[in-house]
Amino acid sequence: MAPLDLYEVRGLLSDEERMVQDTVARFVSARVLPIIRECFEQHRFPRELVPEIAALGLLGSSIKEFGCAGLNGVSYGLICQELERGDSAIRSFVSVQSSLCMHPIHVFGSDEQRARFLPGMARGELIGCFGLTEPHGGSDPANMKTHARRRGGDWVLNGAKMWITNGSIADVAVVWAQTDEGIRGFLIERGMRGFTATEIEHKFSLRASVTAALYLEDVVVPQAGVLPGVVGLKGPLACLTQARYGITWGVIGAAQACLAELLEYTRSRELFGRPLAQNQAVQIRLADMARRITTAQLLSLQLGRLKDQGAMTPTQVSLAKWNNCRAALDIARDCRDLLGGAGISAEYGPIRHMLNLESVITYEGTQTIHQLAVGRELTGINAF
Ligand SMILES: Cc1cc2nc3c(=O)[nH]c(=O)nc-3n(C[C@H](O)[C@H](O)[C@H](O)COP(=O)(O)OP(=O)(O)OC[C@H]3O[C@@H](n4cnc5c(N)ncnc54)[C@H](O)[C@@H]3O)c2cc1C
C-alpha cells in the first residue's frame, strides 16, 4: 500500500491523467527540488524554470487553443499537486499565470486580446499577474478603491493593489477597478505611464515567489485594453474559483512531501532505545496525517470530476480550499514538531512548506472567508 495514497486515488485516474502527474513529478524531482531550498533562502523566484514549465504545457493547461495543452480539470489539479510537492511558490506562479491571468483573458477577453496575449503566455514569454487585493483589505473586494474613469475613448486608472503574485515581473496585469458601470477588468502592460510594481521584500513565506505592490497613477488604458466580457465582482470571483480549485490539489502535494520526509525520519531516529516510529503517540500522529491527506485527495478528485462535468460550484470549492489548506498546514506544523530541533533547519522541507502554507491558507480567501461562504450556503443568510 502506498503510504501517501492509502485509498489508491491514483487508480481512479485515467492513463492521460497519470501521464501528466508522472511528467510533472519527474520535472519537480529533477529541476525544482535540487534548487528550491537555496531559492527560498535567497528570496529568489527561479525564473529560469519558466521556459521548461511552459515546454511541458503547464501554463494555461486547461485552454484548448492558442498553443495550450487543453487538458481536463483533474490534470490541472495533478499539475498543481506535483508542483507544490516541490514548493508552493512554483505552484503559485502557474496558478496565477493560468487561472488568474490567462483564464480571464480567455473567457472575458476580446479576440484581439486572446490572440495578442495567450500564445506568448502559454510559451512563458509573457508573464501575467492578477490585481484584486488592495492595501485596505482583501477579504472585502467589493469595497474597491481603485477606479477607472472614462476620458474620451480611453480610461484613466488610479489606485493601488497589494500582495500581487508575479507583480513586478509581469508583462501584463489583469487589474480590477471600480467604474460607473461596476467593477471591470483592465489589461495593464509593463511600461505604461503611471504604472509601477514594487517587489515586497522580507517575507517569511513564499520566499521563492515574487509578491509585489502595484501603483496606478493616472494610467491611460485604451478601450481595447478593457476585458469586454464581464462587468461586476463576478468577473474576478470566477477567476478565483478556478485558482482556488487548483490550490485544493496543490496543498496535498506539500502535505505529502512533509509526511514522506517525516516517515523516513521517524524510522531512523532512535530515542529511548527504539525508533521514534515505534511509539504509539507518534504513530497516532502519522495516522492522523494520512487521514487528512486521504480526505483531501478524495475531496479534490471529486471536485475535479464535477469540474470536468461543468457542475462544480464555488461553495464546493470553498469547502475544499478551507479543508485542504487547514489539513496541509496542520500536517506541516506537526511534521516540523516531530523533527525536533532538526525541524527548524532548512535541511528539511516541512518548515519551508509550513511557512509557505501560512500564505496559501490566507490568499484567495482566508479560512474564515470560506467558512462564511459555506455557512451562507447552508443558512441562506449572508454573514459577511
Ligand atoms: C503571498 C501572497 C500572495 C498573494 N497573491 C495575490 C494575488 O496574486 N492577487 C491578489 O489580488 N491578491 C493576492 N494576495 C492577497 C490575498 O488574497 C489577501 O491577503 C487575502 O484575501 C486576505 O486579505 P488581507 O490580507 O487584506 O486580510 P484582511 O481582509 O484584512 O483580513 C484580516 C483577517 O480578518 C479576517 N476576517 C475578514 N473578514 C472577516 C469577517 N467578516 N469575520 C471574521 N473575520 C474576518 C480574515 O480571515 C483575516 O484573518 C496574496 C497574498 C499573499 C500573502
The ligand as an SDF file (V2000), in Angstrom:
LIG
                    3D

 53 58  0  0  0  0  0  0  0  0999 V2000
    1.9460   35.6860   -0.6720 C   0  0  0  0  0  0  0  0  0  0  0  0
    0.6340   36.2740   -1.0970 C   0  0  0  0  0  0  0  0  0  0  0  0
    0.3020   36.3210   -2.4340 C   0  0  0  0  0  0  0  0  0  0  0  0
   -0.8970   36.8970   -2.8520 C   0  0  0  0  0  0  0  0  0  0  0  0
   -1.1910   36.9920   -4.2000 N   0  0  0  0  0  0  0  0  0  0  0  0
   -2.2820   37.7220   -4.5850 C   0  0  0  0  0  0  0  0  0  0  0  0
   -2.5230   37.9730   -5.9810 C   0  0  0  0  0  0  0  0  0  0  0  0
   -1.7870   37.4950   -6.8580 O   0  0  0  0  0  0  0  0  0  0  0  0
   -3.5670   38.7800   -6.3270 N   0  0  0  0  0  0  0  0  0  0  0  0
   -4.4050   39.3170   -5.3950 C   0  0  0  0  0  0  0  0  0  0  0  0
   -5.3270   40.0460   -5.7800 O   0  0  0  0  0  0  0  0  0  0  0  0
   -4.2110   39.0890   -4.0600 N   0  0  0  0  0  0  0  0  0  0  0  0
   -3.1730   38.3040   -3.6380 C   0  0  0  0  0  0  0  0  0  0  0  0
   -2.9440   38.0820   -2.3090 N   0  0  0  0  0  0  0  0  0  0  0  0
   -3.8200   38.7220   -1.3310 C   0  0  0  0  0  0  0  0  0  0  0  0
   -4.7050   37.7770   -0.5430 C   0  0  0  0  0  0  0  0  0  0  0  0
   -5.7230   37.2670   -1.3600 O   0  0  0  0  0  0  0  0  0  0  0  0
   -5.2080   38.5260    0.6920 C   0  0  0  0  0  0  0  0  0  0  0  0
   -4.1220   38.6600    1.5730 O   0  0  0  0  0  0  0  0  0  0  0  0
   -6.3550   37.8280    1.3900 C   0  0  0  0  0  0  0  0  0  0  0  0
   -7.5140   37.8620    0.5960 O   0  0  0  0  0  0  0  0  0  0  0  0
   -6.6740   38.4600    2.7450 C   0  0  0  0  0  0  0  0  0  0  0  0
   -6.7870   39.8420    2.6120 O   0  0  0  0  0  0  0  0  0  0  0  0
   -5.9710   40.7930    3.6050 P   0  0  0  0  0  0  0  0  0  0  0  0
   -4.5560   40.3580    3.6380 O   0  0  0  0  0  0  0  0  0  0  0  0
   -6.2240   42.1970    3.2400 O   0  0  0  0  0  0  0  0  0  0  0  0
   -6.5850   40.4680    5.0400 O   0  0  0  0  0  0  0  0  0  0  0  0
   -7.9330   41.0990    5.6160 P   0  0  0  0  0  0  0  0  0  0  0  0
   -9.0080   41.0460    4.6020 O   0  0  0  0  0  0  0  0  0  0  0  0
   -7.6140   42.4240    6.2280 O   0  0  0  0  0  0  0  0  0  0  0  0
   -8.2850   40.0530    6.7890 O   0  0  0  0  0  0  0  0  0  0  0  0
   -7.6120   40.0760    8.0460 C   0  0  0  0  0  0  0  0  0  0  0  0
   -8.2030   38.9800    8.9480 C   0  0  0  0  0  0  0  0  0  0  0  0
   -9.5790   39.2540    9.1920 O   0  0  0  0  0  0  0  0  0  0  0  0
  -10.3500   38.0790    8.9420 C   0  0  0  0  0  0  0  0  0  0  0  0
  -11.6910   38.4740    8.5120 N   0  0  0  0  0  0  0  0  0  0  0  0
  -12.0280   39.1820    7.4050 C   0  0  0  0  0  0  0  0  0  0  0  0
  -13.3530   39.3690    7.3440 N   0  0  0  0  0  0  0  0  0  0  0  0
  -13.8780   38.7510    8.4360 C   0  0  0  0  0  0  0  0  0  0  0  0
  -15.2160   38.5710    8.9440 C   0  0  0  0  0  0  0  0  0  0  0  0
  -16.2700   39.0600    8.2930 N   0  0  0  0  0  0  0  0  0  0  0  0
  -15.3680   37.8850   10.0960 N   0  0  0  0  0  0  0  0  0  0  0  0
  -14.2980   37.3770   10.7530 C   0  0  0  0  0  0  0  0  0  0  0  0
  -13.0180   37.5190   10.3370 N   0  0  0  0  0  0  0  0  0  0  0  0
  -12.8250   38.1880    9.1930 C   0  0  0  0  0  0  0  0  0  0  0  0
   -9.5830   37.3450    7.8570 C   0  0  0  0  0  0  0  0  0  0  0  0
   -9.9460   35.9760    7.8200 O   0  0  0  0  0  0  0  0  0  0  0  0
   -8.1460   37.5860    8.3090 C   0  0  0  0  0  0  0  0  0  0  0  0
   -7.8100   36.6450    9.2880 O   0  0  0  0  0  0  0  0  0  0  0  0
   -1.7840   37.4300   -1.8840 C   0  0  0  0  0  0  0  0  0  0  0  0
   -1.4530   37.3420   -0.5120 C   0  0  0  0  0  0  0  0  0  0  0  0
   -0.2620   36.7770   -0.1180 C   0  0  0  0  0  0  0  0  0  0  0  0
    0.0590   36.7170    1.3510 C   0  0  0  0  0  0  0  0  0  0  0  0
  1  2  1  0
  2  3  1  0
  2 52  2  0
  3  4  2  0
  4  5  1  0
  4 50  1  0
  5  6  2  0
  6  7  1  0
  6 13  1  0
  7  8  2  0
  7  9  1  0
  9 10  1  0
 10 11  2  0
 10 12  1  0
 12 13  2  0
 13 14  1  0
 14 15  1  0
 14 50  1  0
 15 16  1  0
 16 17  1  0
 16 18  1  0
 18 19  1  0
 18 20  1  0
 20 21  1  0
 20 22  1  0
 22 23  1  0
 23 24  1  0
 24 25  2  0
 24 26  1  0
 24 27  1  0
 27 28  1  0
 28 29  2  0
 28 30  1  0
 28 31  1  0
 31 32  1  0
 32 33  1  0
 33 34  1  0
 33 48  1  0
 34 35  1  0
 35 36  1  0
 35 46  1  0
 36 37  1  0
 36 45  1  0
 37 38  2  0
 38 39  1  0
 39 40  1  0
 39 45  2  0
 40 41  1  0
 40 42  2  0
 42 43  1  0
 43 44  2  0
 44 45  1  0
 46 47  1  0
 46 48  1  0
 48 49  1  0
 50 51  2  0
 51 52  1  0
 52 53  1  0
M  END
$$$$
